[in-house]
Amino acid sequence: MKWNSYLAGCFLTLVSCFLSAQEAPVNIKNVVTINTHQAKRLHELGALFIDVRPFRQWEWGRIERSHSLDLRAGFRQLFMPGTLDKKTPIVIYGNSTYHMRGAIASYLAALWGYKRVFFFRDGYFSWLALDYPVTLHSDLGAEEEVVSRKPEKKSIEDMSDLQTFSAMQKQ
């Protein structure tokens, strides 16, 4: 019995390695597959972008104004009634054409009743290659430093310099 479980685990591991190398499908029932330029246009029009990559990848870099709903964790929130209007245009993407996450998520969204689902098949790396708006981890680091910086305490010398400057302006 123990060996059967071990063999089944090895088989599933090997199969998952081969499946991850497949290209995402072009046609998905009730989903519109779009390229990078079409995705950019939808972005300009204000469509909701959903990134289904793992949160850590989204955190390091993402399409500007996109939301992270990891396919394995948070994506099922869209299944809950009242989460999002079913007529909201949503663009779902993953890394690239060689990752199935976006295709699976697009299929599920259409299955759950969303009417305007767009599958951005080319994915994040294509968007990045065309230098379209992204938010990178390095961008956030600079902002966090500025926001979290505490004001320096004024020393007595600094206060006297300020008083001297104020006195000079009055003259």
C-alpha positions in Angstrom: 0.0 0.0 0.0 2.8 2.3 0.9 4.5 1.6 -2.5 1.3 2.3 -4.4 1.1 5.8 -2.8 4.7 6.4 -3.6 4.4 5.4 -7.2 1.2 7.4 -7.7 3.0 10.5 -6.2 6.0 10.0 -8.6 3.6 9.6 -11.6 1.7 12.8 -10.8 4.9 14.7 -10.3 6.2 13.6 -13.7 2.9 14.3 -15.4 2.7 17.8 -13.9 6.2 18.5 -15.2 5.1 17.7 -18.8 1.8 19.6 -18.5 3.4 22.8 -17.4 5.4 22.9 -20.6 2.2 23.0 -22.8 1.0 26.1 -24.5 -2.2 27.6 -23.2 -5.2 27.1 -25.5 -6.2 29.9 -28.0 -9.9 29.2 -27.8 -11.8 28.8 -24.5 -15.6 28.6 -24.5 -17.3 31.9 -23.7 -13.9 33.7 -23.3 -12.3 36.2 -25.7 -8.6 35.5 -26.1 -6.6 38.8 -26.6 -3.1 39.8 -27.4 -0.9 42.3 -25.7 -2.0 45.3 -27.7 -5.7 44.5 -27.1 -4.9 44.1 -23.4 -3.3 47.5 -23.3 -6.4 49.0 -24.9 -8.7 47.3 -22.3 -6.3 48.6 -19.6 -6.7 52.1 -20.9 -10.5 51.7 -20.8 -10.4 50.6 -17.2 -11.0 46.9 -17.3 -10.3 44.9 -14.2 -7.0 43.0 -14.5 -6.6 39.8 -12.5 -3.2 38.2 -12.0 -3.5 34.5 -11.3 0.2 33.9 -10.7 1.4 33.1 -7.1 1.3 36.1 -4.8 5.0 36.3 -4.5 5.4 36.7 -8.3 2.7 39.4 -8.3 4.5 41.2 -5.5 7.7 41.4 -7.4 6.2 42.7 -10.6 2.7 43.2 -12.0 0.6 45.1 -14.6 -0.3 48.4 -13.1 -3.6 48.4 -11.2 -3.9 44.6 -11.4 -5.2 42.5 -8.5 -3.7 39.3 -7.3 -6.0 36.3 -7.1 -3.7 33.3 -7.1 -5.4 30.5 -8.9 -4.6 28.1 -6.0 -5.7 30.4 -3.2 -7.7 33.5 -3.8 -9.3 33.0 -7.2 -12.2 31.1 -5.8 -13.4 34.4 -4.3 -15.0 35.2 -7.7 -17.3 32.2 -7.2 -18.9 33.8 -4.2 -22.1 35.7 -5.0 -21.9 39.4 -4.8 -18.1 39.6 -5.0 -18.1 41.2 -8.4 -20.7 42.2 -11.0 -21.0 39.5 -13.6 -20.9 42.1 -16.4 -17.7 43.7 -15.3 -15.0 43.3 -18.0 -12.2 41.2 -16.5 -8.8 40.5 -18.1 -7.1 37.4 -16.6 -3.4 36.7 -17.1 -0.5 34.6 -16.0 3.2 34.6 -16.9 3.1 33.7 -20.6 1.6 31.4 -23.2 3.5 28.5 -21.7 1.6 28.7 -18.4 -1.9 27.2 -18.0 -3.0 29.3 -15.0 -4.6 32.1 -17.0 -6.5 29.7 -19.3 -7.8 27.7 -16.4 -8.9 30.8 -14.5 -10.6 32.3 -17.6 -12.5 29.0 -18.1 -13.6 29.0 -14.5 -14.7 32.7 -14.6 -16.9 32.0 -17.7 -18.2 28.8 -16.1 -19.2 30.8 -13.0 -21.3 33.2 -15.1 -19.0 36.1 -15.8 -20.1 37.6 -19.2 -17.1 39.7 -20.2 -14.0 37.5 -19.7 -10.8 38.2 -21.6 -7.9 35.8 -21.5 -4.6 37.7 -22.0 -2.8 34.7 -23.3 0.6 36.4 -23.9 0.8 37.3 -20.2 2.9 39.5 -18.0 6.2 38.9 -19.7 4.8 40.1 -23.0 3.4 43.2 -21.3 6.7 43.9 -19.7 8.7 43.4 -23.0 6.6 46.1 -24.6 7.3 48.5 -21.8 3.7 49.0 -20.8 2.9 50.3 -17.3 4.0 48.0 -14.6 4.5 48.2 -10.8 7.8 46.6 -9.7 8.9 45.7 -6.3 11.8 48.2 -6.6 9.3 51.0 -7.3 7.5 50.2 -4.1 10.7 50.0 -2.0 11.5 53.6 -2.8 7.9 54.8 -1.9 7.9 52.8 1.3 11.2 54.4 2.4 9.8 57.9 1.8 6.5 57.2 3.6 8.0 55.4 6.5 10.8 57.9 7.1 10.4 59.5 10.5 11.0 63.2 10.8 14.4 64.0 12.3 14.4 65.6 15.6 15.6 69.2 15.5 18.8 69.8 17.4 19.4 73.1 19.2 21.8 74.3 16.4 19.1 73.6 13.8 16.6 75.7 15.7 19.0 78.6 16.0 19.7 78.5 12.3 16.0 78.6 11.7 15.6 81.6 14.0 18.5 83.4 12.3 16.9 82.7 8.8 13.5 84.1 10.1 15.2 87.2 11.5 17.0 87.8 8.2 13.7 87.6 6.2 12.0 90.2 8.5 14.7 92.8 7.7 
